[in-house]
């Protein structure tokens, strides 16, 4: 189950919040998941994507957090001018209102997109349930 934590936070604080609430940063791995998330978004959200090395942007090296683990990014839907690594410091992925992705500085604040690994495991489709919350 995907959920949006609506209070805006930095990428690192979203990661901490996920841990506190026993969730994981969302890993969007297929087009259908991306489309469902885009339907429910009210603004940009951090997803669990990050640049895993500081190599040149064109080399990629993008990965996703899967709980405490890192997995290589196999699906992406970058906006037409992305990733652009402005000033060499944009190493984290934000999903924009249009459903496309951009790279941003992790110090920017956006809502957080999480996935609940326990509920997802029990559901037939990991993108069939969606909710939004904040504390």
Secondary structure, DSSP 8 states (H G I E B T S, - for coil): -EEEEEEEE-HHHHHHHHHHTT-EE----SHHHHHHHHHH-SS-EEEEEEESS-S-GGG--EEEEETTEEEE-----B-TT----GGG---EEEE-TTS-EEEE-TTS-EEEEEE-HHHHHHSS-TTS-EEEE--
